[in-house]
Amino acid sequence: MRKKIMFGGTALVAAGITVFSATPASAHGYISQPPSRQAFCAQRVVTNCGGVEYEPQSVEAPKGSRQCSGGGGFSALNDESRNWPATSVGNSVNFNWVLTARHATSTWEYYIGNTRVALFNDGGKQPGATVTHNVNLSGFSGRQKVLAIWNIADTANAFYACVDLQIGGGGPSTPTPTPTRPTPTPSQTPTSNPTGTWKAGTAYRAGDTVTYNGVTYRCTQPHTAIQGWEPPNVPALWATA
């Protein structure tokens, strides 16, 4: 009888571990402007990216990586042979994060190569639905890849985003693709629906208006809509008009 009780307890512990490990992380976020690689994948500007096309906010992996994917499952983000568009910017850049779920934050880091160009310490506070960091890149010029890392305070994980820039072009932090940008076929081009009913799969620009459940909303951050991001669910992306 004693052995049976011990076996049952062990089985219960194992089951508990299984249930715990299967629980998905609750925090998600990515850089929407200048568009990160996952943002371009979600907008289908760069195609055949795999699952990140539908989950640009889910590039999560253990802390300490220097890969665009964080070493996680979205390995297409690490592929330097792809024609990632580079945004033309000046020497001071605002990086805008959209957080679909907010999590206590330790630090935000920005790297070019092995050089950390900026660090923002939140000290464990919960961020807002959107976060903007102004980063001085005056020590760099030409085409550069910026790796941004959102370090979570109470887990061992971080969220990763790579942003390709053309620094010193004098332009604003808005998408200005390089000549090597791929041209999407009609079937790959996100639909535009600036004044109709909200629809998943549509690429919305700041200022576009939609209706959802009889309410009119105005887009505040460029993004491609996915299921779960209905306007009332993501105030970081939509405001009532």
VMD Tcl script that draws the C-alpha trace (Angstrom):
set ca {
  {0.00 0.00 0.00}
  {2.80 2.36 0.84}
  {4.42 1.83 -2.56}
  {1.11 2.49 -4.28}
  {0.70 5.78 -2.44}
  {4.21 6.87 -3.37}
  {3.62 5.93 -6.99}
  {0.39 7.88 -7.07}
  {2.12 10.92 -5.58}
  {4.90 10.69 -8.13}
  {2.39 10.41 -10.94}
  {0.52 13.43 -9.60}
  {3.71 15.49 -9.43}
  {4.60 14.46 -12.99}
  {1.13 15.41 -14.17}
  {1.43 18.75 -12.41}
  {4.76 19.40 -14.11}
  {3.23 18.56 -17.47}
  {0.34 20.94 -16.95}
  {2.67 23.71 -15.77}
  {5.10 23.38 -18.64}
  {2.25 23.41 -21.14}
  {1.03 26.79 -19.92}
  {1.87 29.43 -22.58}
  {3.70 32.62 -21.72}
  {1.34 35.52 -21.20}
  {3.56 38.39 -22.34}
  {3.96 39.38 -25.97}
  {5.38 42.32 -27.88}
  {7.35 43.47 -30.91}
  {8.68 46.61 -32.58}
  {6.18 48.05 -35.03}
  {8.12 51.20 -36.03}
  {10.61 51.29 -37.62}
  {9.27 47.94 -38.87}
  {11.08 44.98 -37.37}
  {11.70 41.84 -39.38}
  {8.69 40.15 -37.80}
  {6.56 43.20 -38.65}
  {7.56 42.92 -42.31}
  {6.74 39.20 -42.19}
  {3.32 39.89 -40.66}
  {2.63 42.48 -43.37}
  {3.73 39.92 -46.02}
  {6.30 42.38 -47.34}
  {8.77 39.53 -46.78}
  {7.11 36.18 -47.41}
  {7.59 32.54 -46.41}
  {8.62 33.49 -42.87}
  {6.72 30.64 -41.23}
  {4.64 31.04 -38.10}
  {5.98 34.49 -37.23}
  {3.75 35.84 -40.02}
  {0.82 35.19 -37.68}
  {2.60 35.79 -34.36}
  {5.01 38.72 -34.75}
  {4.56 39.38 -31.03}
  {5.74 35.89 -29.97}
  {9.50 35.94 -30.64}
  {10.33 34.74 -27.13}
  {13.39 32.79 -25.97}
  {15.75 32.55 -22.99}
  {17.71 35.67 -22.11}
  {21.24 36.16 -23.39}
  {20.81 35.41 -27.09}
  {22.15 37.64 -29.86}
  {19.97 36.14 -32.58}
  {16.97 37.84 -34.18}
  {14.90 34.79 -33.23}
  {16.44 34.61 -29.77}
  {17.37 31.05 -30.69}
  {13.70 30.08 -30.64}
  {11.51 28.61 -33.33}
  {11.30 31.56 -35.73}
  {14.64 30.90 -37.43}
  {13.61 32.69 -40.66}
  {14.34 35.95 -38.83}
  {18.04 35.01 -38.70}
  {18.32 34.46 -42.46}
  {20.58 37.23 -43.78}
  {20.10 36.05 -47.37}
  {16.56 37.42 -47.37}
  {15.95 40.89 -48.78}
  {14.98 42.57 -45.53}
  {13.88 46.16 -46.23}
  {15.98 48.80 -44.47}
  {14.26 51.89 -43.07}
  {16.02 55.19 -43.79}
  {16.58 57.11 -40.55}
  {18.65 59.92 -39.13}
  {21.05 59.50 -36.22}
  {18.32 59.53 -33.57}
  {15.66 56.84 -33.83}
  {12.42 56.22 -31.95}
  {11.75 52.50 -31.55}
  {8.06 51.86 -30.92}
  {7.01 48.62 -29.21}
  {3.45 47.30 -29.26}
  {2.79 45.11 -26.22}
  {-0.24 42.87 -26.65}
  {0.30 41.62 -23.09}
  {2.30 43.64 -20.57}
  {4.80 41.99 -18.27}
  {7.01 43.25 -15.46}
  {10.21 44.41 -17.14}
  {13.82 44.47 -16.01}
  {15.60 46.11 -18.96}
  {15.40 46.94 -22.65}
  {18.63 46.54 -24.63}
  {19.67 47.63 -28.12}
  {22.70 46.18 -29.93}
  {24.52 46.74 -33.19}
  {26.84 43.79 -33.58}
  {28.46 43.19 -30.19}
  {28.06 46.82 -29.13}
  {25.23 47.70 -26.81}
  {24.12 51.10 -28.00}
  {21.33 51.70 -25.46}
  {19.98 50.34 -22.16}
  {16.71 51.31 -20.47}
  {16.10 50.01 -16.94}
  {12.46 49.63 -15.87}
  {13.34 48.14 -12.49}
  {10.62 45.50 -12.61}
  {7.74 47.86 -13.44}
  {4.87 46.92 -15.72}
  {5.10 48.86 -19.01}
  {2.24 50.50 -20.85}
  {0.52 49.07 -23.91}
  {3.04 50.92 -26.08}
  {6.65 51.78 -25.28}
  {8.93 54.19 -27.16}
  {12.69 54.46 -26.75}
  {14.79 57.17 -28.35}
  {18.19 55.72 -29.28}
  {21.19 57.75 -30.44}
  {22.99 55.95 -33.28}
  {25.35 58.79 -34.20}
  {28.37 56.49 -33.98}
  {27.08 54.38 -36.89}
  {26.23 54.96 -40.53}
  {25.05 53.05 -43.55}
  {23.06 49.83 -43.39}
  {22.96 48.37 -39.87}
  {20.97 45.71 -38.07}
  {19.72 46.67 -34.61}
  {18.86 43.85 -32.21}
  {16.35 44.96 -29.57}
  {15.72 42.84 -26.46}
  {12.87 43.11 -23.96}
  {14.06 41.37 -20.78}
  {11.21 40.13 -18.58}
  {11.67 40.67 -14.84}
  {10.04 37.56 -13.39}
  {10.90 34.87 -15.95}
  {14.09 33.61 -17.59}
  {12.87 34.76 -21.00}
  {13.13 37.80 -23.22}
  {11.49 39.01 -26.42}
  {13.64 39.76 -29.47}
  {13.29 42.01 -32.52}
  {15.73 42.89 -35.28}
  {15.32 46.16 -37.17}
  {17.24 46.86 -40.38}
  {18.15 50.51 -40.82}
  {19.90 52.79 -43.27}
  {21.47 55.24 -40.82}
  {22.37 58.77 -41.77}
  {19.97 59.06 -44.64}
  {18.36 62.04 -42.97}
  {14.90 60.61 -43.34}
  {12.31 60.05 -40.62}
  {11.74 56.74 -38.87}
  {9.27 55.53 -41.47}
  {9.60 52.59 -43.88}
  {11.76 53.40 -46.89}
  {12.57 50.04 -48.49}
  {15.86 49.40 -50.23}
  {15.79 48.68 -54.00}
  {16.20 44.98 -53.20}
  {12.83 44.83 -51.46}
  {10.79 41.91 -52.89}
  {7.59 42.79 -54.72}
  {4.66 40.78 -53.32}
  {2.43 39.03 -55.78}
  {-1.27 39.99 -55.68}
  {-2.03 36.89 -53.62}
  {0.62 37.88 -51.07}
  {-0.27 41.57 -50.77}
  {-2.22 42.39 -47.58}
  {-5.66 43.72 -48.29}
  {-6.45 47.33 -47.56}
  {-9.69 48.17 -45.78}
  {-9.22 51.66 -44.35}
  {-12.87 52.54 -43.83}
  {-14.75 49.23 -43.66}
  {-15.43 46.61 -41.05}
  {-12.43 45.33 -39.08}
  {-11.05 42.15 -40.63}
  {-8.16 39.86 -39.66}
  {-5.41 39.74 -42.29}
  {-5.82 43.39 -43.23}
  {-2.83 45.76 -43.16}
  {-3.91 48.93 -41.36}
  {-2.11 52.26 -41.34}
  {-2.20 54.91 -38.64}
  {-5.34 56.97 -39.18}
  {-7.39 54.23 -40.85}
  {-10.87 53.84 -39.41}
  {-12.96 50.69 -39.05}
  {-16.16 49.59 -37.40}
  {-16.42 46.66 -35.01}
  {-19.62 45.63 -33.21}
  {-21.17 48.95 -34.20}
  {-18.32 51.08 -32.79}
  {-15.93 53.13 -34.94}
  {-12.21 52.88 -34.19}
  {-9.14 54.74 -35.48}
  {-5.82 52.92 -36.00}
  {-2.99 54.40 -33.90}
  {-0.15 52.01 -34.87}
  {0.51 50.47 -38.31}
  {-0.01 46.69 -38.13}
  {-1.53 43.68 -39.81}
  {-4.61 42.49 -37.95}
  {-4.77 38.95 -36.59}
  {-7.42 37.05 -34.65}
  {-7.36 38.16 -31.03}
  {-6.38 41.72 -31.95}
  {-9.96 42.95 -32.37}
  {-10.09 46.74 -31.69}
  {-11.55 46.56 -28.16}
  {-8.89 44.00 -27.19}
  {-5.82 46.06 -28.16}
  {-6.08 49.71 -27.08}
  {-2.41 50.02 -28.08}
  {-3.51 49.70 -31.71}
  {-7.03 51.19 -31.81}
  {-8.77 54.17 -30.25}
  {-12.46 54.94 -30.43}
  {-13.05 57.55 -33.13}
}
mol new
graphics top color blue
foreach p $ca { graphics top sphere $p radius 0.5 }
foreach p [lrange $ca 0 end-1] q [lrange $ca 1 end] { graphics top cylinder $p $q radius 0.2 }
display resetview
